[in-house]
Amino acid sequence: KSLQRAPNCSSWVSELSRAEITPDVKHNWLNLTDNDFDSLIPVATKVAKAAKKPAQEKAIFKLFSLGVSTNRDEWLYDFDATTLGAKARLMLATVDSHAIGSDEFADSIKWSETLKRRAKSSQREKYDTDSIVRAAYRPFVAPFIYQSEPVVSQRYLNRNSWLAEEWSMSSAMTCANS
């Protein structure tokens, strides 16, 4: 079959309504909205976080953080504490068996640059059942985490005030994902 041109194609195209679109102040040009979001108090800002005086804290929350970055959630989070303990023991044993200074790493676990650096520098850790605690992973989701300095890549502000030294979940906090 041959492809045939639709009859009078130019006539229906010329009948379409057109409007000139001008981008808004935030350079949006699709789905332009009419709202007052810019007049509302922000949830959190870097300006409020850095504020030295309460009058400069123009946000709902002054403190915000990325939270815990494990770079290996499948190894350090689980809904079952026993399963998490087995994974943590295997991971620590693999790190412990790494030859100090070697650039060759076993394929049996996921290595981040932080964990490689710690393994090469002989930083070792024994498994500790007390390192398994509840975590605020996502809103309404609280699995267990194996929280230990050598295997968690970054704790950001979690080592400070709101989760305290022992990462206690007794303090109130709000978690949000983008």
HELIX and SHEET records of a PDB file:
HELIX    1   1 CYS A    9  SER A   14  1                                   6    
HELIX    2   2 PHE A   37  SER A   39  5                                   3    
HELIX    3   3 LYS A   46  ALA A   50  1                                   5    
HELIX    4   4 PRO A   54  GLN A   56  5                                   3    
HELIX    5   5 ASP A   73  LEU A   76  1                                   4    
HELIX    6   6 ALA A   81  ASP A   96  1                                  16    
HELIX    7   7 GLU A  113  LYS A  120  1                                   8    
HELIX    8   8 THR A  129  SER A  131  5                                   3    
HELIX    9   9 TYR A  156  ARG A  159  5                                   4    
SHEET    1   A 3 TYR A  77  ASP A  78  0                                        
SHEET    2   A 3 PHE A 144  TYR A 146 -1                                        
SHEET    3   A 3 ILE A 132  ARG A 134 -1                                        
END                                                                             
